[in-house]
Amino acid sequence: MTESLYGDRKSFVVGGLAVFSAACVTAWRTGVPLVWVIAAAIGTMTLIRLVAFELFLANETHADRHPAFWRRLYSILGVAHLLIIGSWSTAIYWLAGDHFSELLSITATLAYLIGTQGRNFASIALVRAQLLAGLIPMILAFYARSPGWSISFSIFVVAFYFSVMQTTRRIRTMFRQAIETAEENWRLAHTDPLTGTANRISMQEAMGRAVEERQSFTLHYIDLDRFKRVNDTLGHIAGDQLLRQTANRLQKIIGSGGLVSRVAGDEFIVFQLADLDMRTPADCAAEIIDALNRPVVINGATMPNSASLGYARYPQDAATIDAVSHCADMALYEAKSKGGGHAIAYQLGTPDRAADRLQLENDLRRALRENALELYFQPIVHNGSFKISGCEALVRWHHPTRGAIPPAEFLPVAEDAGLMGKLTDQTFRAGCRAAMRWPDHVGVSINLSPSQLTRVDLLSMICQALSEAGLPPERLEVEITENLFIEDREDLREALEGIRGLGVRLSLDDFGTGYSNLVQIALLPINKIKLDKSFLKNISTDERKAAVLRGAVRFIAPLGLDVVLEGVETPEQVDFAASLEGLTHLQGYAFGAPMPDHIVEGFLASYKARPVLPAVAEAPVDNTSLRINF
C-alpha cells in the first residue's frame, strides 16, 4: 500500500504544477493579495510533497521498516494540500468576481481531485478525506455568491463525490486482484505445490543473492532412502504424505536460518546461511539425519524411515554455485553408497558417484538391449526328503570391464531409470524357457518388483512368457516382497488375484523383514511364505532366536500355506529345520548355490536327495550370488 501512494511521482508533479500555474494566473488576473498567498501556499505544499516523495524513494529500506509513518505523512500532507486548493476557489468567488478565474479554479480543482483517485486508490479513507477537503470549500464559495444556485451545485458535488469514490473502489478492487494474481503466479513459480517449500528457482535465487553479498553458506543435498518402496507398496498418495512430513521436519530444523527446497521427487536441498545459523554444517546435517531417520506414520501405519545427506560449503569447498552444488551432489552419492541413513561432508577427492551411476545406467541399457543379463537358479527342496521342488531365478550381470556387478547395485538403477519393465519381461521369458528343460515336477520362482504390479499389461506379459515357452502355469511361481501393503490398494489386490487366476502360484518373500501381520497375510492371495534368512542367524547359540523361528512356523502353518526357510547353509541348520513341524521347504547353499542355466539343468538331472554341504563349505560366499528382490 505505501509503495502505491508514493509510486506515481510523475503524475503528481504534473498535476501539482498545473494547479499552481492556474492559481498564479488567477492571482495575476484578479490582483487579490489573498489569491497570491494561496497560490504561493499551493506551490510550497507541492514542493514539500515532492521532497517527501524523493525521501521515500531514496530510503526504501527505512520505508519498509516504518510503513505507518510514511502513510501518515502522505495523508497529512495530501489533505492539507487539497484543503489549500479548495480554499483557492473560495477566495476567487468571495473576493474577485472574475468569471474566467472562477471557471479556471473550479475546473482545475475538480481535475486535480479526479487525479487523486489514480494515485491514492489504495486508501479509500485518504481519497474520501481529500475529496471532502477540496469540495467543501467550493460549496461554501457558491453559498457566498448565490445561495439559490448553490443547492444545484451541491447536488452536482455529491454526485461527483460518489462517482469518484465508486471509481476508486473499482480501481482498488482491480489493483488488489492484480496483486493477488501476481502473488499467486510468483508462488506457483517459486514454491513446490505439494510441500509448500521453495522450488529450484527460489533456491537458485537465494544462492545467487548470497554470492552477490559475499555470504558463506552450506548446501545440504538430501535423498529419502525408502521413498520408492513407499510409492510402490502404499501408492502415490502415501508417498505424497511422506514428502510433506519430510518437508515439515526440515523446515522445523532450519527455521529462519536458511531455506528448504524440494527440487525433484524425493530430493530436497537445505540452504544453511552462515550469518543466520550459528550451527556448524556438521551439526545441522546431524540434526537433519536424526530427524529423518525417525519412523513416520502413513495411513495409520508406523514405518521406518531414513535419508542420505551430502553437504558442501561455499566458498570453502567451491567458488561458484554450480561447483558447490556438484560437490554436495557427490557427497550425497557417497552417503547413499554407505547404505543410507548417513551424512557425508564433501572432501577433496570425493568420488563422483553420480557420473558413475549415469555410466552404469547407460551400460545397463546396452546390456538389456543386447540381452547380456543372465539368470542364475538356486534350488528349493522339500524339508525332510530334500527332493527339489523348484528353483528361484536370480538376475546376474557380468559387466565386460567391471566384472560381476551385484544386484543390489544395478537393480536400484533399473528402477530409477525406468528399465525395470524391460528387465522383468526378459526375466520371465528366460525363466519360463529354462524351466521347460527341467523335470516336470520342478517349477521356477521369479521375483516381481512392486512397481511392476501396477503395469496394465502385467497379466498379458506373464501369459505371453508362459505361452512362448510352453510352460504350464502351475510350474511358475511369482514372488512378491513382504513390504507390499495392500490394505488400501484395490489395484494391487486385483493384480495379485489376476495372477492367481492364471493358475500361477504366488509366494510372499522375505517374511520377517518388514511389517507383516495376520491381516496383511489374510489379504494376500498367496500359496507360500518364505521366511527370511535372518531367522537363522545365531540359531545354534541363541535359544531366543530359535524360539522366534519356531513361533513363526507355528504362526503360519495353520493358514494352510507352504513355508520356506531361506539361507540354510550348515548341517546344524538343516537338522534344526527338519525338527520344525509345518516347515515344508528349504532353500540355501546347503542344497546348491545359484548357478547358470547351462549348469542347473545338469545339476537337476544328477541331484541326489541329500544336502550338498561339503561342496558349499569349500566354496567362498560370493556376494554377487546372493538373492536380491527386484
Backbone torsions as a table, in degrees:
resi	resn	phi	psi	omega
1	MET	NA	-48.3	-178.4
2	THR	-58.0	-42.7	-179.1
3	GLU	-62.1	-36.5	-179.5
4	SER	-68.0	-32.2	179.1
5	LEU	-66.1	-42.4	-177.4
6	TYR	-96.3	6.3	-171.3
7	GLY	-78.2	-31.3	-174.1
8	ASP	-103.4	70.0	-178.0
9	ARG	-67.2	-37.0	-174.8
10	LYS	-63.0	-47.8	-179.1
11	SER	-66.0	-33.5	177.0
12	PHE	-64.2	-44.9	-179.2
13	VAL	-62.1	-44.9	-179.6
14	VAL	-62.3	-48.1	-179.5
15	GLY	-64.6	-43.0	-179.7
16	GLY	-63.6	-44.0	178.9
17	LEU	-65.9	-36.3	179.5
18	ALA	-64.0	-45.6	179.9
19	VAL	-66.6	-42.2	178.4
20	PHE	-60.7	-42.8	179.7
21	SER	-63.8	-43.0	179.6
22	ALA	-63.4	-40.2	179.0
23	ALA	-63.9	-38.1	177.7
24	CYS	-65.1	-38.8	178.3
25	VAL	-62.1	-46.3	-179.3
26	THR	-66.9	-34.7	177.9
27	ALA	-65.9	-38.8	179.7
28	TRP	-68.6	-40.7	-178.2
29	ARG	-69.9	-40.6	-174.6
30	THR	-88.4	-30.1	-178.4
31	GLY	70.3	13.6	-179.5
32	VAL	-80.2	122.8	-178.2
33	PRO	-57.6	-39.5	-178.4
34	LEU	-62.7	-35.4	178.5
35	VAL	-65.8	-38.9	175.8
36	TRP	-62.7	-39.5	178.8
37	VAL	-62.7	-43.7	179.9
38	ILE	-65.5	-40.2	178.2
39	ALA	-62.4	-40.9	177.9
40	ALA	-65.2	-37.9	178.9
41	ALA	-65.4	-39.7	177.7
42	ILE	-62.1	-45.2	178.9
43	GLY	-63.5	-42.3	179.8
44	THR	-63.3	-45.1	-179.7
45	MET	-65.7	-37.0	176.7
46	THR	-60.8	-42.3	179.7
47	LEU	-66.4	-42.0	179.7
48	ILE	-61.5	-43.9	-179.8
49	ARG	-67.3	-35.5	177.8
50	LEU	-64.2	-39.4	176.5
51	VAL	-62.3	-41.3	177.7
52	ALA	-61.3	-40.6	175.5
53	PHE	-57.5	-48.8	-176.3
54	GLU	-64.2	-40.1	179.5
55	LEU	-64.5	-40.6	178.9
56	PHE	-62.9	-48.8	-176.8
57	LEU	-67.7	-28.6	-179.7
58	ALA	-82.8	-13.9	-178.0
59	ASN	-130.1	56.0	-177.0
60	GLU	-63.7	-33.2	179.1
61	THR	-63.5	-45.1	177.0
62	HIS	-63.8	-37.8	179.6
63	ALA	-64.6	-37.3	178.6
64	ASP	-64.8	-34.5	-177.5
65	ARG	-81.1	-24.5	-176.6
66	HIS	-130.8	59.2	-177.5
67	PRO	-64.1	-33.9	-178.3
68	ALA	-63.3	-38.9	179.1
69	PHE	-60.9	-46.3	-176.2
70	TRP	-71.5	-32.9	175.6
71	ARG	-67.5	-42.0	179.9
72	ARG	-64.3	-42.9	179.0
73	LEU	-61.7	-44.1	-179.8
74	TYR	-61.8	-43.1	-177.4
75	SER	-65.0	-45.4	-178.2
76	ILE	-63.0	-49.2	-179.4
77	LEU	-65.2	-38.3	-178.6
78	GLY	-66.5	-44.4	179.7
79	VAL	-66.8	-41.5	178.3
80	ALA	-61.9	-40.6	178.7
81	HIS	-60.5	-46.8	-179.0
82	LEU	-69.5	-31.7	178.2
83	LEU	-65.2	-38.3	177.7
84	ILE	-68.5	-43.1	179.1
85	ILE	-62.8	-41.7	178.7
86	GLY	-63.9	-36.6	179.9
87	SER	-69.7	-19.1	177.5
88	TRP	-59.9	-52.4	-179.9
89	SER	-65.1	-33.1	177.9
90	THR	-62.6	-45.0	179.6
91	ALA	-64.1	-38.8	179.7
92	ILE	-62.1	-46.4	-176.3
93	TYR	-70.9	-35.6	-177.5
94	TRP	-78.1	-37.6	-166.6
95	LEU	-112.7	-22.5	-168.8
96	ALA	-99.0	-63.4	-174.6
97	GLY	85.8	11.2	178.3
98	ASP	-92.1	116.5	-173.8
99	HIS	-63.3	-39.2	179.6
100	PHE	-62.5	-44.7	180.0
101	SER	-63.8	-38.5	177.3
102	GLU	-61.0	-48.5	-179.2
103	LEU	-62.9	-41.9	-178.3
104	LEU	-65.8	-41.0	-179.1
105	SER	-66.1	-42.6	179.5
106	ILE	-65.2	-47.0	-177.6
107	THR	-62.8	-46.5	-178.4
108	ALA	-65.0	-38.3	179.8
109	THR	-66.5	-45.9	179.6
110	LEU	-62.9	-42.3	179.5
111	ALA	-62.0	-41.2	179.8
112	TYR	-66.4	-38.4	178.0
113	LEU	-62.1	-40.2	177.6
114	ILE	-62.4	-38.0	-179.7
115	GLY	-66.6	-26.6	-178.1
116	THR	-63.3	-32.6	-178.5
117	GLN	-67.6	-30.6	177.9
118	GLY	-69.7	-29.0	-179.9
119	ARG	-92.0	-31.6	-168.0
120	ASN	-113.8	15.5	-176.1
121	PHE	-59.1	-21.3	-179.1
122	ALA	-66.4	-20.5	-179.5
123	SER	-124.9	101.9	179.1
124	ILE	-61.3	-40.4	-178.4
125	ALA	-63.0	-37.6	-180.0
126	LEU	-68.5	-43.0	178.0
127	VAL	-61.0	-42.8	179.0
128	ARG	-61.1	-46.4	-178.4
129	ALA	-63.4	-40.8	-179.5
130	GLN	-68.7	-38.5	177.3
131	LEU	-62.2	-46.0	-179.4
132	LEU	-65.4	-38.9	179.1
133	ALA	-63.4	-32.2	-179.4
134	GLY	-88.1	-32.8	-172.7
135	LEU	-86.3	-37.3	-176.3
136	ILE	-60.6	-45.2	176.3
137	PRO	-60.7	-33.2	178.4
138	MET	-65.3	-41.2	179.3
139	ILE	-64.4	-41.9	177.8
140	LEU	-60.8	-37.9	178.4
141	ALA	-60.9	-44.1	179.9
142	PHE	-65.4	-39.5	178.5
143	TYR	-62.2	-34.0	-179.6
144	ALA	-69.6	-36.2	-176.9
145	ARG	-87.0	-44.0	-172.5
146	SER	-149.9	88.5	-177.5
147	PRO	-57.1	-33.1	-178.7
148	GLY	-68.3	-51.1	-179.2
149	TRP	-70.3	-17.9	-179.1
150	SER	-65.2	-26.5	178.3
151	ILE	-65.5	-45.3	178.2
152	SER	-62.6	-42.0	179.2
153	PHE	-65.2	-36.1	178.5
154	SER	-62.7	-40.2	177.4
155	ILE	-61.3	-43.2	177.5
156	PHE	-61.5	-42.7	-178.5
157	VAL	-64.0	-41.8	178.9
158	VAL	-62.8	-43.9	178.3
159	ALA	-62.7	-41.9	178.0
160	PHE	-61.0	-43.5	-179.0
161	TYR	-59.7	-50.6	-177.4
162	PHE	-68.2	-33.1	177.4
163	SER	-64.9	-44.7	179.5
164	VAL	-65.3	-41.4	-180.0
165	MET	-64.2	-40.2	178.9
166	GLN	-65.8	-42.0	177.5
167	THR	-63.4	-39.2	179.1
168	THR	-62.4	-44.3	178.9
169	ARG	-62.6	-39.1	179.6
170	ARG	-65.9	-42.7	178.1
171	ILE	-63.3	-41.5	179.4
172	ARG	-60.6	-43.6	179.5
173	THR	-63.2	-45.7	178.5
174	MET	-61.6	-40.2	-179.6
175	PHE	-64.5	-45.0	179.0
176	ARG	-62.2	-42.3	178.2
177	GLN	-62.6	-39.7	178.5
178	ALA	-65.1	-40.5	177.9
179	ILE	-64.4	-45.0	-179.9
180	GLU	-62.1	-40.5	177.6
181	THR	-64.2	-43.3	178.8
182	ALA	-63.7	-41.2	178.9
183	GLU	-65.0	-40.5	179.1
184	GLU	-66.3	-41.1	176.8
185	ASN	-62.6	-40.4	178.2
186	TRP	-64.5	-42.6	-179.7
187	ARG	-62.3	-43.9	179.6
188	LEU	-64.1	-34.1	-177.8
189	ALA	-80.6	-19.8	-171.9
190	HIS	-120.8	-2.9	-179.8
191	THR	-127.8	158.2	176.4
192	ASP	-85.0	120.3	-174.2
193	PRO	-65.0	-24.6	-177.8
194	LEU	-79.6	-48.3	-173.2
195	THR	-101.9	-14.9	-177.4
196	GLY	78.3	2.3	178.0
197	THR	-82.1	172.1	175.3
198	ALA	-65.0	153.9	175.7
199	ASN	-102.7	-170.6	-176.1
200	ARG	-62.5	-36.4	-179.9
201	ILE	-62.5	-47.5	179.4
202	SER	-62.1	-39.7	179.8
203	MET	-64.1	-42.4	178.0
204	GLN	-62.5	-40.3	179.2
205	GLU	-65.4	-42.0	179.1
206	ALA	-62.7	-42.2	178.2
207	MET	-66.4	-39.1	179.3
208	GLY	-62.1	-43.3	178.4
209	ARG	-62.9	-41.5	-179.8
210	ALA	-62.6	-41.0	179.4
211	VAL	-65.8	-43.7	-179.9
212	GLU	-61.5	-37.4	-178.5
213	GLU	-90.4	6.4	177.7
214	ARG	56.6	45.0	177.5
215	GLN	-100.0	141.2	177.4
216	SER	-81.8	146.0	177.5
217	PHE	-152.6	167.3	177.6
218	THR	-125.9	136.0	173.9
219	LEU	-102.3	122.6	175.1
220	HIS	-105.6	111.0	176.3
221	TYR	-91.0	128.2	-172.6
222	ILE	-127.7	138.7	178.3
223	ASP	-136.6	130.7	178.6
224	LEU	-76.9	133.1	-174.1
225	ASP	-77.8	-27.8	-172.7
226	ARG	-117.1	16.9	-174.6
227	PHE	-63.8	-44.4	-178.3
228	LYS	-63.0	-37.8	178.0
229	ARG	-63.0	-42.5	178.8
230	VAL	-63.0	-44.8	179.4
231	ASN	-60.7	-43.0	-175.9
232	ASP	-73.5	-35.1	-173.7
233	THR	-96.0	-32.6	-177.7
234	LEU	-107.3	-15.3	179.4
235	GLY	101.1	167.5	-174.1
236	HIS	-70.5	-27.7	177.9
237	ILE	-64.4	-43.3	176.9
238	ALA	-65.5	-38.8	176.5
239	GLY	-60.7	-38.9	177.2
240	ASP	-64.5	-38.7	177.6
241	GLN	-62.0	-41.7	179.4
242	LEU	-62.7	-41.5	179.8
243	LEU	-64.3	-41.6	179.6
244	ARG	-66.4	-40.8	177.3
245	GLN	-63.6	-40.2	178.0
246	THR	-61.8	-45.9	179.8
247	ALA	-60.4	-42.0	179.9
248	ASN	-63.3	-42.2	179.5
249	ARG	-64.2	-42.0	-179.6
250	LEU	-65.7	-40.5	-178.4
251	GLN	-67.5	-34.2	176.8
252	LYS	-65.5	-35.9	-178.4
253	ILE	-72.9	-47.3	-173.3
254	ILE	-80.9	-30.1	177.7
255	GLY	54.0	-132.6	-179.6
256	SER	-91.3	7.1	-177.8
257	GLY	-87.0	10.5	-179.8
258	GLY	170.8	-144.2	-173.5
259	LEU	-146.7	141.5	175.3
260	VAL	-110.7	132.5	-177.5
261	SER	-135.6	132.5	168.8
262	ARG	-97.3	116.9	-171.7
263	VAL	-100.7	-24.9	179.6
264	ALA	-176.4	136.8	173.7
265	GLY	49.1	-118.3	179.1
266	ASP	-104.6	24.2	-178.5
267	GLU	-100.7	126.8	178.5
268	PHE	-122.2	154.0	172.2
269	ILE	-126.8	131.6	172.7
270	VAL	-108.7	122.2	-179.7
271	PHE	-99.3	108.8	-177.4
272	GLN	-103.8	111.5	-177.3
273	LEU	-89.0	124.2	-173.2
274	ALA	-61.7	-36.0	-177.4
275	ASP	-70.4	-23.1	-176.8
276	LEU	-105.9	-16.6	-177.6
277	ASP	-126.0	111.7	-175.3
278	MET	-80.9	-7.0	177.9
279	ARG	-69.2	150.1	172.8
280	THR	-72.1	155.3	176.6
281	PRO	-55.6	-37.1	-179.9
282	ALA	-65.7	-41.3	179.5
283	ASP	-66.1	-42.2	178.9
284	CYS	-63.3	-43.5	178.9
285	ALA	-61.9	-40.2	179.9
286	ALA	-64.3	-40.3	177.8
287	GLU	-63.8	-41.0	-179.8
288	ILE	-63.0	-48.5	-178.6
289	ILE	-63.8	-40.6	178.5
290	ASP	-60.2	-41.4	-179.3
291	ALA	-70.1	-41.7	-175.9
292	LEU	-80.4	-16.1	177.2
293	ASN	-85.3	-0.6	177.1
294	ARG	-81.1	151.6	-179.9
295	PRO	-60.1	155.7	177.0
296	VAL	-120.9	153.9	177.5
297	VAL	-108.5	117.2	-178.4
298	ILE	-129.2	124.0	-178.5
299	ASN	53.5	37.1	178.0
300	GLY	82.1	-4.4	-178.9
301	ALA	-106.2	134.9	177.3
302	THR	-87.9	125.2	-176.5
303	MET	-125.1	144.2	173.8
304	PRO	-66.9	153.2	-178.8
305	ASN	-145.1	151.0	175.3
306	SER	-157.7	162.3	-179.5
307	ALA	-143.4	157.7	173.9
308	SER	-112.0	145.2	-175.9
309	LEU	-140.1	136.6	171.4
310	GLY	-130.8	138.3	-177.9
311	TYR	-134.4	153.9	177.7
312	ALA	-142.9	152.8	-173.6
313	ARG	-110.5	143.9	172.3
314	TYR	-112.2	131.5	1.9
315	PRO	-98.0	10.3	-174.4
316	GLN	-62.4	-40.9	-176.2
317	ASP	-95.8	-25.2	-179.0
318	ALA	-158.0	153.6	-172.4
319	ALA	-102.1	-2.6	178.6
320	THR	-133.5	162.4	-179.7
321	ILE	-63.1	-45.8	-179.7
322	ASP	-61.7	-39.6	-177.3
323	ALA	-69.1	-44.3	-179.4
324	VAL	-68.3	-32.5	175.8
325	SER	-64.9	-41.6	179.1
326	HIS	-66.0	-38.3	178.3
327	CYS	-64.2	-43.6	178.5
328	ALA	-64.1	-37.3	178.9
329	ASP	-66.1	-40.5	177.3
330	MET	-64.3	-39.4	177.9
331	ALA	-65.2	-36.8	178.0
332	LEU	-62.2	-46.4	-179.9
333	TYR	-65.4	-31.8	175.0
334	GLU	-65.4	-40.4	177.5
335	ALA	-65.0	-41.2	178.8
336	LYS	-63.8	-32.9	-179.6
337	SER	-68.7	-16.1	178.6
338	LYS	-82.2	-3.0	177.3
339	GLY	105.3	4.8	177.8
340	GLY	93.6	159.3	178.3
341	GLY	75.6	18.3	-176.9
342	HIS	-123.4	154.7	172.2
343	ALA	-117.7	129.4	-177.0
344	ILE	-126.3	133.2	174.6
345	ALA	-88.5	142.9	176.0
346	TYR	-66.7	136.0	174.5
347	GLN	-134.3	152.1	177.6
348	LEU	-58.2	125.2	-177.6
349	GLY	101.9	-2.3	175.9
350	THR	-60.4	127.1	-177.5
351	PRO	-66.0	147.0	179.3
352	ASP	-86.4	80.0	-176.4
353	ARG	-71.6	-23.1	176.6
354	ALA	-63.9	-42.3	177.2
355	ALA	-66.3	-38.8	177.4
356	ASP	-61.9	-41.9	-178.8
357	ARG	-65.8	-40.2	177.9
358	LEU	-62.8	-40.9	177.9
359	GLN	-64.7	-39.7	178.6
360	LEU	-64.1	-39.4	178.4
361	GLU	-62.8	-45.2	178.9
362	ASN	-62.4	-41.2	178.4
363	ASP	-65.1	-36.9	179.5
364	LEU	-67.3	-39.6	176.7
365	ARG	-59.0	-43.3	-180.0
366	ARG	-65.9	-40.7	179.8
367	ALA	-62.6	-40.6	178.2
368	LEU	-68.1	-38.0	179.3
369	ARG	-64.3	-35.4	-177.3
370	GLU	-98.0	8.4	-178.3
371	ASN	53.8	43.0	-176.7
372	ALA	-85.8	-13.0	175.9
373	LEU	-77.9	149.3	179.7
374	GLU	-133.3	162.7	179.6
375	LEU	-103.1	136.9	167.6
376	TYR	-108.7	154.1	-175.5
377	PHE	-129.5	133.1	177.5
378	GLN	-116.4	129.7	-176.0
379	PRO	-66.9	150.0	171.3
380	ILE	-122.5	127.7	-173.2
381	VAL	-119.3	160.0	173.1
382	HIS	-72.6	137.9	177.8
383	ASN	-71.4	127.3	-179.9
384	GLY	103.0	-62.0	-179.3
385	SER	-83.6	-23.3	-179.1
386	PHE	61.8	18.6	174.6
387	LYS	-75.2	139.8	-177.4
388	ILE	-73.5	128.1	177.3
389	SER	-104.8	-21.1	-178.8
390	GLY	-177.5	179.0	177.2
391	CYS	-136.1	142.8	176.2
392	GLU	-92.7	131.6	179.4
393	ALA	-85.4	129.9	-177.7
394	LEU	-127.8	127.9	-176.1
395	VAL	-79.2	134.4	178.2
396	ARG	-129.8	147.9	179.9
397	TRP	-133.4	115.0	175.3
398	HIS	-101.8	100.6	-176.3
399	HIS	-71.0	140.4	-175.6
400	PRO	-63.4	-26.4	-179.8
401	THR	-117.3	-28.9	-176.9
402	ARG	-95.6	-6.0	-179.6
403	GLY	78.4	-154.2	-177.3
404	ALA	-70.9	123.4	178.7
405	ILE	-103.4	125.1	-177.4
406	PRO	-60.9	143.1	176.0
407	PRO	-56.9	-34.0	179.4
408	ALA	-62.3	-16.4	-179.9
409	GLU	-95.6	-41.2	-174.0
410	PHE	-95.0	-22.9	-179.8
411	LEU	-67.5	-42.2	174.1
412	PRO	-60.9	-33.2	176.7
413	VAL	-64.9	-41.3	177.9
414	ALA	-61.5	-41.0	178.4
415	GLU	-63.4	-51.1	-175.7
416	ASP	-65.6	-32.8	-176.1
417	ALA	-88.9	1.6	-179.5
418	GLY	73.0	26.3	-178.8
419	LEU	-100.5	-2.4	-175.0
420	MET	-65.8	-30.3	178.1
421	GLY	-62.0	-48.5	179.9
422	LYS	-66.1	-39.5	178.5
423	LEU	-63.2	-41.5	178.5
424	THR	-63.8	-43.6	178.8
425	ASP	-57.5	-48.1	-178.4
426	GLN	-64.7	-38.2	-178.7
427	THR	-65.1	-45.4	-179.2
428	PHE	-65.6	-41.8	-179.9
429	ARG	-65.0	-46.5	-178.9
430	ALA	-67.5	-38.6	-180.0
431	GLY	-64.5	-42.7	179.9
432	CYS	-68.0	-39.2	178.2
433	ARG	-63.0	-41.6	-179.9
434	ALA	-64.8	-42.6	-177.2
435	ALA	-63.6	-28.2	179.6
436	MET	-65.7	-19.7	179.3
437	ARG	-92.2	1.6	-178.8
438	TRP	-97.0	170.3	174.2
439	PRO	-58.4	151.6	-173.5
440	ASP	-62.2	-24.9	-176.8
441	HIS	-87.7	-2.2	-178.0
442	VAL	-101.7	121.9	179.4
443	GLY	-101.7	179.2	179.5
444	VAL	-126.4	136.3	177.4
445	SER	-109.1	132.0	-178.1
446	ILE	-129.1	129.8	178.5
447	ASN	-73.3	141.5	177.9
448	LEU	-123.0	120.9	179.0
449	SER	-65.0	142.2	176.8
450	PRO	-55.1	-32.6	-179.6
451	SER	-64.4	-24.4	-177.9
452	GLN	-83.2	-14.5	-180.0
453	LEU	-67.2	-20.8	-179.5
454	THR	-93.0	4.6	177.7
455	ARG	-65.2	135.1	179.1
456	VAL	-72.3	-23.0	-177.6
457	ASP	-104.4	21.0	-175.3
458	LEU	-59.6	-51.5	-176.6
459	LEU	-65.3	-40.0	179.7
460	SER	-67.2	-33.9	177.2
461	MET	-63.9	-44.4	179.4
462	ILE	-65.5	-43.9	179.3
463	CYS	-60.4	-41.0	-179.1
464	GLN	-66.3	-40.7	178.8
465	ALA	-63.0	-42.5	178.8
466	LEU	-66.1	-42.5	-176.5
467	SER	-67.1	-43.9	-179.6
468	GLU	-62.5	-36.3	-178.9
469	ALA	-86.3	-19.9	-174.9
470	GLY	75.8	22.9	-176.8
471	LEU	-87.6	129.9	175.8
472	PRO	-61.5	140.0	-176.8
473	PRO	-57.6	-33.4	-176.6
474	GLU	-69.0	-13.0	177.7
475	ARG	-91.2	-0.8	176.7
476	LEU	-106.1	133.9	176.2
477	GLU	-125.7	130.2	179.3
478	VAL	-103.0	126.4	-179.5
479	GLU	-101.6	129.7	176.6
480	ILE	-117.0	152.3	-176.6
481	THR	-74.9	151.1	179.8
482	GLU	-67.6	-23.6	-176.3
483	ASN	-78.3	9.9	-179.3
484	LEU	-83.2	110.9	176.3
485	PHE	-89.0	132.5	178.6
486	ILE	-130.6	7.5	-178.2
487	GLU	-53.3	-43.4	-176.7
488	ASP	-112.1	21.1	-177.2
489	ARG	-121.4	84.4	179.9
490	GLU	-62.7	-31.7	-179.7
491	ASP	-65.5	-39.1	178.8
492	LEU	-69.7	-40.2	179.3
493	ARG	-62.5	-41.3	179.0
494	GLU	-65.2	-37.1	179.2
495	ALA	-64.2	-43.9	180.0
496	LEU	-66.2	-42.3	178.2
497	GLU	-66.1	-32.1	176.3
498	GLY	-65.2	-39.2	177.2
499	ILE	-64.0	-45.4	178.0
500	ARG	-61.4	-34.9	180.0
501	GLY	-64.2	-21.7	176.9
502	LEU	-77.1	-9.5	-174.4
503	GLY	92.9	3.3	179.9
504	VAL	-84.0	142.8	179.0
505	ARG	-83.7	154.1	178.9
506	LEU	-125.2	139.1	175.8
507	SER	-131.3	148.8	177.8
508	LEU	-98.2	117.1	-172.2
509	ASP	-94.6	157.0	173.1
510	ASP	58.9	34.9	178.8
511	PHE	-60.1	131.2	179.9
512	GLY	106.7	-7.7	-179.7
513	THR	-103.8	-7.8	-175.5
514	GLY	-126.9	-122.2	-167.3
515	TYR	-128.0	35.5	-174.0
516	SER	-69.4	147.0	173.1
517	ASN	-151.9	174.8	-176.2
518	LEU	-60.0	-41.8	-179.4
519	VAL	-63.5	-42.9	179.6
520	GLN	-59.4	-48.4	-178.5
521	ILE	-64.9	-38.5	-179.4
522	ALA	-64.4	-28.0	-179.2
523	LEU	-78.1	-19.8	-175.3
524	LEU	-90.9	129.6	178.5
525	PRO	-81.9	62.6	-171.5
526	ILE	-102.4	161.0	175.1
527	ASN	-106.3	-21.9	-169.7
528	LYS	-147.6	149.5	173.4
529	ILE	-123.4	132.4	179.4
530	LYS	-108.2	117.3	179.1
531	LEU	-78.2	130.8	-177.3
532	ASP	-64.1	150.6	-178.1
533	LYS	-63.3	-16.2	179.6
534	SER	-64.0	-20.8	176.7
535	PHE	-62.8	-27.4	-174.8
536	LEU	-89.1	-5.8	-176.8
537	LYS	-64.9	124.5	179.7
538	ASN	59.0	28.5	-175.0
539	ILE	-65.1	-30.7	-176.8
540	SER	-80.9	-16.8	-177.2
541	THR	-115.8	-13.3	-176.5
542	ASP	-117.6	104.6	-177.1
543	GLU	-66.3	-30.1	179.6
544	ARG	-66.5	-39.2	176.5
545	LYS	-63.8	-39.9	177.6
546	ALA	-62.3	-39.8	179.6
547	ALA	-65.9	-37.7	178.3
548	VAL	-63.1	-43.2	179.9
549	LEU	-64.8	-44.4	177.6
550	ARG	-59.4	-42.6	-179.6
551	GLY	-64.5	-38.5	179.1
552	ALA	-62.9	-42.9	179.5
553	VAL	-65.2	-44.5	179.2
554	ARG	-64.3	-30.8	179.2
555	PHE	-68.4	-38.1	-174.1
556	ILE	-89.3	-35.9	-171.6
557	ALA	-52.7	-42.4	-178.9
558	PRO	-65.7	-12.1	-179.7
559	LEU	-77.9	-4.6	179.4
560	GLY	75.3	24.2	-179.2
561	LEU	-105.9	149.2	169.9
562	ASP	-67.9	146.0	-179.2
563	VAL	-126.4	122.4	-179.3
564	VAL	-110.9	133.7	174.1
565	LEU	-104.1	120.0	-177.8
566	GLU	-92.3	159.3	173.3
567	GLY	78.8	22.2	179.8
568	VAL	-77.0	119.6	-173.3
569	GLU	-130.9	-27.9	-172.3
570	THR	-113.8	160.1	177.0
571	PRO	-58.6	-36.7	179.5
572	GLU	-64.4	-39.2	179.2
573	GLN	-69.3	-36.7	176.7
574	VAL	-63.2	-45.3	-179.7
575	ASP	-64.3	-43.0	-179.9
576	PHE	-62.8	-42.7	-180.0
577	ALA	-62.7	-37.4	-179.5
578	ALA	-63.8	-24.2	-178.2
579	SER	-84.4	-6.0	-176.2
580	LEU	-91.7	109.1	177.9
581	GLU	-71.6	130.8	-178.4
582	GLY	101.6	-14.7	176.9
583	LEU	-84.5	112.9	-169.1
584	THR	-95.4	-28.6	-174.1
585	HIS	-139.8	157.7	178.7
586	LEU	-131.7	150.2	177.5
587	GLN	-145.8	138.4	178.6
588	GLY	157.9	179.4	-177.0
589	TYR	-65.3	-17.6	177.5
590	ALA	-63.2	-21.4	-176.5
591	PHE	-120.0	5.2	176.2
592	GLY	137.0	133.1	175.8
593	ALA	-78.3	160.6	173.4
594	PRO	-57.1	135.1	-175.7
595	MET	-139.2	151.7	-178.1
596	PRO	-67.9	166.7	-174.6
597	ASP	-56.3	-43.9	-174.1
598	HIS	-71.6	-15.5	178.3
599	ILE	-95.8	-38.8	-175.3
600	VAL	-64.1	-29.8	-179.9
601	GLU	-62.9	-45.6	177.0
602	GLY	-69.2	-35.3	178.4
603	PHE	-61.3	-43.7	-179.8
604	LEU	-66.0	-35.5	-179.2
605	ALA	-69.8	-33.0	-175.2
606	SER	-104.2	2.3	-173.2
607	TYR	-67.1	135.0	173.4
608	LYS	-100.9	143.8	-176.6
609	ALA	-72.5	69.0	176.7
610	ARG	-157.2	156.4	176.2
611	PRO	-62.2	149.2	179.6
612	VAL	-106.8	49.8	-172.1
613	LEU	-61.2	-44.6	-176.7
614	PRO	-56.7	-43.9	-178.1
615	ALA	-64.1	-39.5	-178.7
616	VAL	-70.8	-38.5	-177.7
617	ALA	-61.9	-31.4	-178.2
618	GLU	-84.0	-17.5	-175.0
619	ALA	-92.7	130.3	176.7
620	PRO	-68.4	149.4	178.5
621	VAL	-75.1	125.3	-178.6
622	ASP	-103.5	118.4	-177.4
623	ASN	-59.9	-26.1	-179.5
624	THR	-73.5	-10.9	180.0
625	SER	-102.4	0.5	178.2
626	LEU	-75.2	142.6	-177.1
627	ARG	-70.7	140.3	177.5
628	ILE	-136.6	134.8	177.9
629	ASN	-75.7	147.7	172.8
630	PHE	-144.1	NA	NA
